[in-house]
Amino acid sequence: MERTRVDFEKLRVYVAEMMEKGLGYSRETSEIAATVLVEADARGHASHGTARVALYHRLISNGKADPRGVAEIVYETPVSMVIKGNNGSGFATSKMAMEKTIEKARTSGTCMTTIRESGHFGMAGYWAEMAADAGMMGVALTNTIRGGIPLFGKERLLGTNPICVAIPTGKKPHFMLDMATTTVAIGKIEVAARREGTMPIGWAVDEDGHDTSDAIGVAERTRSGKTNFGGLLFLGGAGETLGGHKGYGLGLLVELLTAGLSLGAPTYETYGQKCDVCHYFQATRLDLFGDGAKIGEHVESILEKLRTSPKAEGQERIYIHGEKEFERRKKALSEGVYLDPATWSKLDEFADLFGMPRLVP
């Protein structure tokens, strides 16, 4: 029987067991990690889904991550925190950080939190959405492994440095902008490498700064660290004609808000001896600006105006950020989560390695 889709909860339970048994995570950490990964697959983002087990296994095996590391608050005020993750799970650290950020925001109206010495935290949208689900505006940023090249440079000194902002509208889906500041995330290049081996021109450049479609080569150079040259282009591409300076500026802004404010490792120092990834979280109550319910309704009216505006020739719909993922998730909950053949193969590989039965749809 061809394996394509699997029940959401069945997959989540299976991945949690895999992470506890194979990676040494606590049960609580395994549960949150599995939830975030399966949510990514359900929303159509295989780049941040269950195939990431391979990354976490590699980081733990080579000593860069501590599966039992526990995060701690090292500085705080009524409206801010600095959290040190001690290179434990990025999922556990982020859950603790955003929960405490929301808690402070309920009391003080807003809270800004920086995190250093963390790990890969999955898709940024999950963490910003926690705040939106609590009726607040949520922000989640992170630096990453070396991936992005500064405008007019050729060395990978920045990451894909994603930005996520979620704003509640009184009903789901929330407005949720979740994007890499590079043209694509590294994970998407890895998906392309697993599936076809090639990628569109304009995503990345080789070591000499020339356009390349070799997804396998770019993925290997990025993950191996054998060379720091060649990598991803920021939004707008090379040069300033199409706005490359803007994408580069956004990526640099994320770097300063995450690594800069936390006194943590900049991207060019992450994944050295330890993961040392940095994040920035924020939660803000809408009622800081007036009647929170009316603000949510007003935001929704703005979005509806865009949705119902005239469509370009040949186009049937104008989407608002977060809608596609919401609809994919709804389908996944009713029909099962789609996993591509490469992801099934990766899960089989680790099931065999960890002495687990292979997942059956």
HUZI-V655287 format. One record per pair of residues at least 12 apart in sequence whose C-alpha atoms are under 7 Angstrom apart, sorted by the first residue. I is the first residue (numbers start at 0). J is the second residue. D is the distance in Angstrom with one decimal. If there is no record, write none. Layout:
I,J,D
I,J,D
This chain:
2,360,6.6
3,337,5.6
3,338,5.6
3,339,6.6
4,335,5.0
4,336,5.0
4,337,4.3
4,338,6.1
4,360,6.6
5,335,4.7
5,336,5.2
5,337,6.7
5,360,4.7
6,335,4.4
6,336,6.1
7,331,6.9
7,332,6.0
7,335,5.8
7,336,5.7
11,33,5.5
11,34,6.0
11,37,6.0
14,33,5.5
15,29,4.8
15,30,5.3
15,33,5.0
21,353,5.3
22,56,6.1
22,66,7.0
23,66,5.9
24,66,5.1
24,67,6.3
25,67,6.9
28,91,5.5
31,90,6.5
31,91,7.0
32,90,5.5
35,121,6.5
35,125,6.8
36,48,4.4
36,49,5.1
36,121,6.6
37,49,6.1
39,122,6.7
40,336,6.7
41,327,6.5
41,328,4.9
41,331,5.5
41,336,5.2
41,337,7.0
42,324,4.6
42,325,6.7
42,327,5.1
42,328,4.8
43,324,6.7
43,327,6.5
46,186,4.3
46,187,5.1
46,190,5.9
47,121,5.7
47,122,6.0
47,186,6.5
50,342,5.3
50,345,6.1
50,346,6.9
63,270,6.8
63,272,5.8
63,273,3.9
63,274,5.3
64,86,5.3
64,87,5.9
64,273,6.2
64,274,6.1
65,86,5.8
65,87,4.8
66,87,5.5
66,88,5.9
67,87,6.0
68,85,5.7
68,86,6.1
68,87,3.8
68,88,6.9
69,84,6.4
69,85,6.3
69,87,5.9
70,82,6.8
70,83,5.6
70,84,4.1
70,85,5.9
70,92,5.7
71,83,5.4
71,84,6.4
77,103,6.8
77,107,6.5
78,103,6.6
78,107,6.3
78,109,6.0
78,110,4.4
78,111,6.3
79,110,5.2
79,111,4.7
79,112,5.5
80,111,6.5
80,112,4.7
80,113,6.4
81,112,5.7
81,113,4.9
81,114,5.7
81,261,6.3
82,113,6.3
82,114,4.6
82,115,6.4
83,114,5.8
83,115,5.1
83,116,5.7
84,114,6.8
84,115,6.1
84,116,4.9
84,117,4.6
85,116,5.4
85,117,6.5
86,116,5.0
86,117,4.8
86,118,6.1
86,273,6.9
86,274,6.2
86,275,6.2
87,117,6.3
87,118,6.7
88,117,6.9
88,118,5.7
89,117,5.3
89,118,4.0
89,119,5.1
89,120,4.4
90,120,5.0
92,117,6.8
93,120,6.8
97,126,6.7
97,280,6.7
100,112,6.6
100,281,6.7
100,282,6.3
101,130,6.4
101,282,5.7
104,282,6.1
104,283,6.1
104,284,6.7
108,283,5.9
108,284,5.3
108,287,6.4
109,282,5.6
109,283,4.2
109,284,6.2
110,281,5.6
110,282,5.6
110,283,6.6
111,280,5.9
111,281,4.5
111,282,6.9
112,279,5.7
112,280,5.0
112,281,6.1
113,257,6.1
113,260,6.7
113,261,5.3
113,278,5.8
113,279,4.5
113,280,6.4
114,261,6.0
114,277,5.3
114,278,5.0
114,279,6.3
115,261,5.9
115,263,5.0
115,275,6.4
115,276,6.1
115,277,4.4
115,278,6.7
116,263,6.9
116,274,6.8
116,275,3.8
116,276,5.4
116,277,6.3
117,274,6.7
117,275,5.4
117,276,4.8
117,277,6.0
118,274,5.6
118,275,6.5
118,276,5.2
119,276,6.9
123,139,5.7
123,140,6.8
123,163,6.0
123,177,6.8
124,163,5.9
124,177,5.8
126,139,6.3
127,139,5.3
127,163,6.5
127,164,6.3
127,165,5.7
128,165,6.0
130,282,5.8
131,165,5.9
131,166,5.8
131,167,5.2
134,167,6.0
134,284,6.9
135,166,6.8
135,167,6.6
135,282,6.0
135,283,5.2
135,284,4.6
135,285,5.9
136,165,5.7
136,166,4.7
136,167,6.6
136,282,5.6
136,283,5.1
136,284,6.5
136,285,6.9
137,164,5.7
137,165,5.0
137,166,6.6
137,281,5.7
137,282,4.7
137,283,6.7
138,163,5.6
138,164,4.6
138,165,6.5
138,280,5.4
138,281,4.9
138,282,6.6
139,162,6.4
139,163,5.2
139,164,6.7
139,279,5.8
139,280,4.7
139,281,6.7
140,161,5.8
140,162,5.0
140,163,6.3
140,253,6.4
140,257,7.0
140,278,5.5
140,279,5.0
140,280,6.6
141,160,5.6
141,161,6.2
141,253,6.8
141,257,6.1
141,277,5.8
141,278,4.2
141,279,6.3
142,158,5.8
142,160,4.7
142,253,6.9
142,254,5.9
142,257,6.5
142,266,6.0
142,276,6.3
142,277,5.7
142,278,6.5
143,158,4.9
143,159,6.4
143,160,6.1
143,266,5.9
143,276,6.3
144,158,5.6
144,266,6.0
144,269,6.0
144,270,6.5
145,157,5.5
145,158,4.8
145,221,6.7
145,266,5.7
145,267,5.8
146,158,4.6
146,159,6.0
146,221,6.3
146,230,5.5
146,231,5.6
147,159,5.8
147,181,6.6
147,230,5.9
147,231,4.7
147,232,5.9
147,233,6.5
148,230,6.3
148,231,6.2
148,232,6.1
149,247,6.3
150,237,6.7
150,238,6.7
150,243,6.9
150,244,6.4
150,247,6.3
151,238,6.9
153,208,6.1
153,228,5.8
153,229,6.1
154,227,5.6
154,228,4.5
154,229,6.4
155,227,5.5
155,228,5.8
155,229,6.7
155,230,6.3
156,266,6.4
156,267,5.0
157,266,5.4
157,267,6.4
158,266,5.9
159,179,5.5
159,180,5.7
159,181,5.2
159,184,5.8
159,185,6.9
160,179,5.9
160,180,5.8
160,250,5.5
160,253,6.0
160,254,6.9
161,178,5.3
161,179,3.9
161,180,5.6
162,177,5.8
162,178,5.5
162,179,6.3
163,175,6.9
163,176,5.3
163,177,4.2
163,178,6.4
164,176,5.4
164,177,6.7
167,295,6.2
168,295,4.1
168,296,5.9
168,298,6.0
168,299,5.4
169,295,5.5
169,296,6.6
172,321,6.5
172,322,6.2
172,325,6.2
173,321,6.8
174,319,6.9
174,320,5.8
174,321,5.9
175,320,5.3
175,321,4.9
176,320,5.3
176,321,6.6
180,233,5.9
180,234,5.9
180,246,5.8
180,249,6.2
180,250,5.3
181,231,6.4
181,232,5.6
181,233,3.7
181,234,5.0
181,246,6.7
182,202,5.8
182,232,6.0
182,233,5.3
182,234,4.7
183,202,6.5
188,214,5.7
188,218,6.4
189,218,5.8
191,214,6.2
192,214,5.0
192,215,4.7
193,341,6.3
194,341,6.7
196,213,6.6
196,214,5.4
196,215,5.5
197,212,5.3
197,213,5.0
197,214,4.8
198,212,4.9
198,213,6.5
198,214,5.5
199,212,5.7
200,212,5.4
201,236,6.9
202,231,6.0
202,232,6.0
203,230,5.4
203,231,4.2
203,232,5.3
204,229,5.5
204,230,5.5
204,231,6.4
205,229,4.4
205,230,6.4
206,228,4.8
206,229,3.9
207,229,6.7
208,229,6.2
217,230,6.3
233,246,5.0
233,247,5.5
234,246,4.3
256,279,6.4
257,277,5.2
257,278,4.8
257,279,5.1
258,277,5.4
263,277,6.4
264,276,6.8
264,277,7.0
302,319,7.0
306,318,6.5
